[in-house]
Amino acid sequence: DLSVDLGRGRRLPNPLMTASGCAANGKELHRFFDVADLGAFVTKSVMADPRSGRGTPRMAETPSGMLNSIGLQGPGIGAFVEEDLPWLKSVGARVLPSIAGSSSREYAQVAATLRDSSAFDSVVGVEVNISCPNVANRGLVFACDPMASADVIGLVREQLPREIPVFAKLSPDVTDITTIASACVEAGADGLTMINTLLGMVIDTDRLRPQLGGVTGGLSGPGIRPVAVRAIWQVRQAMFEGRLPTVPIIGVGGVRTGRDALELVAAGASAIQVGTAVFNDPSAPVRVLRELCELLSAKGFERFSDAVAVAHGR
Ligand code: RRO
């Protein structure tokens, strides 16, 4: 049994998802596998208006993974609900849209537009991205400040029907991730997605200038997996100790194989997102699901949920 409880009575058939930003609106990946086979499809964070993002170059490869300074490029929520969401619905995907804003009002506006859209019945939850590293103030104005995070989450929660779980996507670039996690859950988040990219920078040693147009960027891929494992572990531990209510954690960060996924699951993740790995292997999300399944059976787990947080030994 691979099914996953997302909260608010919402169950997914399996724990594998795309990670926001790495699969745009789904059409690219649907050429390689059926996106309806995933537990959920997570779309690129969408804001109120269309945005072209930061100047190029805005991607760099490093030995530890990929650095991006995209800067929230996107079609805006209007085009998203008119084109992208209906297309995802037409192919039978369960959609977890990621939303963003530059103020809590903008987040609320985006959530309300989503709620009122004709294809909203394909939405299984909403991921609130409070941690984009590539906007003014590094986007971390929300993710680093418990009150600002709570404000955004509370306003978004108010816009959405009861049966839609709200996930807060957290940044690893904070002093104490459990404080932010706790503020989000108290404000109404039904779950947490950990982690967004880790702030980094690359210098071109020929030109002796920053390699990315945006100077700094978000690091994703294998190098951040131990950071994701640590963040998930710390927040799950805080839940065990009653420092915050127990809610589902979606794990994301450098997962390329079923074994990588199991590491995040053992730390406390109830679902797994695969992002950067799709650039090398577009079918990575379904391959990881297959590998995870085989690994769980080989280890004698009858239900996926029995493996969640197993490394805590409780
Ligand atoms: O668009 C981006 O630059 C971006 C976003 Br919204 C995010 O949440 N994380 C990231 O690494 N890049």
Residues whose N, C-alpha, C, O or C-beta is under 5 A from the ligand:
A	BS01	RRO	S45 N68 S69 I70 G71 L72 Q73 S131 C132 P133 N134 N196 T197 G218
